[in-house]
Amino acid sequence: TWDVPRYATRPWHRRRSTGGAAPERAAIGPIDATMWGMRIKRIMLATDFSTQARHALDYAVELSARLQAPLLMVSAFQIPMYPLPEGAFVAGGPAIAEILDRVSSDLAAEKKLAIEKGAHEVDSLVVEGAPANELVRVAKEHQVDLIIIGSHGRGGLSRAILGSVADRVMRTAHCPVMVVAH
């Protein structure tokens, strides 16, 4: 491989660092992850079926196709729980079944779309639990090399109150996380 400092990948730096001579190897493509010793073998897309997640899907499909890396699409949901003064009310079996059916059918539609757009070896998984924790757990279990997740772009008070799944995944994941904000 062609070993060159990270700053030398930009044309204006390459001229300065090589004295203007053209490198022996062709120009670095937009996705040449192996150059820096990084090999992306499996990509995970975290989706909640929002507009932002749809934009993240486009990036995940493109990377999966270009790198020939299998794509794992994951959706995590949490069982609704309503606090009451004397305890908590947890959604019953029929409500949970309805949520699971809806998430499963939405994920199947997203999977079909990813395959149509050219993703490589698409698989899907629905998990129940705190979304950030479950997404990180699944990524580790499936030995994912890159997590792609959409972000709603909340800021200020709403982010402080609601939190950000993308932010929590980014802080706790064992691998790089690409956050797509649109």
N, C-alpha and C positions, 0 to 999 in steps of 0.2 A: 504494500500500500504506500501511498504518498503521504509521508509524515510532514505536517506543516502546522505551525501554531494556529490556534483558533482565530486570531485576529487576521491571519493572512488569507482567510477565505473570501474576504471582500476584495473586489478588483483593485480599489485604490490602495489597499494595504499590500496586496500581492505585488504590485509594481514596485513599491518601496522596498519590500523585503527581499525580492529576487532581482533587483536591479533592472526591472522592466522585461526580463527574459520570460518567455512563456514557459509554464510548467510542462514537464514531460507528459503528464496525464491530462486528459480532457477536463474541461471545467467541471467543478463539482455540481452535481444535480441538486435539485431542491430537497431531495430526500436521500441522503447517503449516510445513514446512521452507523454503518459499520466502520466508517472512517475514523471515528473517535473511540473505537473499542466498544461501542454500544450496539447491541443486536436486539431488535424488537421482534420477538418470536410470537407473541400473543398480545392482542389488544382487547381491552375491555371498555365497552361503552356503558355508562350509567345513564339511564333514562327515566324521566318521569312523564314523558309524552308531551311536554310543553313545547312552545315555539323554540326556546333556547336549546332544548334537548334535540329538536329536529335539526338545528344548525350543527350541533355536536355530532349528530349522526352522519351528516355530509362529510365532516372531517374524518371520522372513524372509517367510513367506507373508502374514502380516497386513500388513506394510509394503509388500510388492509389490502386494497388492491395493488398498490405500488410496492409494498413490502412483502406481498404474498404471506401475510400473517393472519392466522385465524382470528375472527372477531367474536367475542363473547358479549352479548347484549344482556344487561342485568337491570331489573327493576325491583326496587325494594319498597315495601309498603309497611305501614304501622297500623295495627288494629286500633280503631278509635276507642278512646277511653275518656270518659267525662267525669271530672272530680265532683264529688258531692260532699256536703258537710260530714256525713257519716261514713264516708269511704269513697268508692269510685264505681261508676257504671261502665262496664266493658261491653262492647257490641257482642251480640249473640251469634250463634252459628249461621243463621240465614244471612245476616249482614256481612259476616266474614266471607261466606261462600260467594256472595254477590260481588264483593270487592275483588276477590281472587279471580273470579270469572272475567270481570271487566279488565283487570290488569293483564291477565293471560291473553285475552283476545287482542288487546291493544299491542302487546309485545309481539304477538304472532304477526300482526299487520306490519309493524316496524321491521321485523325480521324479513318478511317478504319483500318489503321495500329495499332493504339493504342488499338482498340477493339480486334484485332487479338492477340496482345501481352498480353491481359488480364487486361486492365485498367477497373476500376469500374465506371459505369455510365458516359460515355463520352458525352460531349456537345461541340459545337464549335460556335465561334462568330468572325465575321470580322467587324472591326471598322475603320473609316477614321479619320485621324488627326495626330498630332505629336505623334509618337509611344510611347514614355515614358509617356507622359501625359495621353494618352488614356488607356494604360495598367494599370496605377495606378488607374484611374477613374473606369474602369471595375472591377478591383479587389475589390475596396471599395463597389461598387454597388452590387456585387454578394457575398459579405461577405466572401471573400477568406481568408483562414488561412495561406497559403503558396504560394508564387509565385516562379516558376522555369523558369529560362531564360538562354539561351546560351550566351556565350561571345566570340567575335572574338579574344580577347587577344591582341588588338592593344595597343601600348604603345607610349610614346614619342610624337613627333610632329603630327603623324597621329591621335592620340587620342585627342590631344589638338584642332586640326582643325575639325575633324569629330565628336568628342564627342563619348560617349558610352551610348547607350540606357540602357544597363544593369546597368551601374553606376548611371544613373539618376533615374531609377526605384528603385534601392537599397536605394538611399538617400531620396526618397519621399514616398515610400510605407508605408502603415499603418500596414503591417504584415511582417514577416520574408521573405527574398528573398534568394533563393538558386541559385547561379551563377555557371553554368557548363562551364568550360573552357577546351577545349580539343585540 
